[in-house]
């Protein structure tokens, strides 16, 4: 086999191996993006809604209580609605009076928007992202090892712009063989 054919075969093999690694990395990057885009756990979303409605209802209780107190002490121009002064006050009064209906409406929307995806708790999301990033980094170390072996053999392969810097800076003995 001529030297040209040997170099050509080596270069083709290196490029093919590199392309295969980069395809696997792309699949993992897609999985990372899909995991990041998943909604929070349905139960967490509903608990958050319940807590927000309860907090708003507490504001509503205070707002109405201020109005009653103003009327009781006989302040001039006082009425039961005097103390409602901004949107937050209105939200609070509505939550106080119709909190269950608000929760039911939110719950229906959550069911509709979450569809068949129950979402991820914060711990599940973190665990899955750590797993995916770890797999991606392992592939990036393999990619760097291939690039270095190719360079040592006189073949030039380009690094990706978005490769993890720790993979590029890894010591040779830390790279897979």
C-alpha positions, -999 to +999 in steps of 0.1 A: +000+000+000+014+034-010+021+060+016-007+081+002-032+053+006-021+047+042-024+084+050-058+086+033-071+055+051-059+068+084-074+103+078-107+087+067-108+065+097-100+094+121-126+116+105-152+088+107-145+081+143-146+118+151-179+122+132-193+093+152-183+108+185-197+142+175-230+126+165-232+110+200-224+144+216-251+160+195-277+135+207-267+142+243-268+180+237-304+175+224-313+154+255-299+181+277-319+208+260-351+187+261-345+180+299-340+217+305-372+225+286-394+201+305-419+216+328-416+215+366-434+186+382-471+189+379-475+185+417-449+212+423-467+236+400-500+230+417-485+234+452-470+267+440-504+279+428-520+269+461-493+288+480-496+319+458-534+319+462-531+315+500-505+343+502-527+366+481-558+357+503-539+368+534-533+402+517-570+403+509-579+397+545-557+426+556-571+449+529-607+442+539-599+445+575-584+480+570-616+491+552-637+478+581-615+495+606-617+528+587-655+527+587-656+516+624-635+546+636-656+569+615-629+583+591-643+608+568-649+594+533-643+559+546-661+529+532-654+492+531-636+494+498-614+525+507-584+503+515-583+487+481-556+508+465-537+487+439-538+456+418-521+436+445-550+445+469-575+435+442-558+402+437-558+396+474-595+402+478-603+380+448-581+353+462-598+356+496-633+354+481-627+330+452-595+311+460-609+277+454-623+287+420-589+303+411-571+271+420-596+249+401-590+271+370-552+269+374-554+232+379-574+227+347-549+248+328-520+228+343-537+195+333-542+209+298-507+223+293-487+194+310-507+168+290-489+135+293-457+149+308-457+149+346-427+172+346-396+169+367-390+178+403-360+201+409-340+171+422-350+149+392-340+176+368-306+181+385-299+144+386-308+139+349-287+169+338-257+157+359-260+123+342-263+137+307-235+162+312-213+135+326-219+113+296-212+142+273-179+150+291-168+114+288-174+116+250-155+149+249-126+133+266-127+105+240-129+131+212-098+150+226-079+117+229-087+110+192-076+144+182-043+142+201-036+107+187-043+120+152-020+150+157+008+127+170+004+106+138+006+138+117-031+141+110-048+174+117-083+173+131-101+204+143-116+208+177-152+220+181-156+255+193-180+245+221-159+216+235-156+217+273-123+234+282-115+208+308-114+182+280-089+202+260-068+209+291-069+173+304-036+156+309-028+129+284-028+102+312-064+113+321-077+107+286-091+073+275-067+052+255 
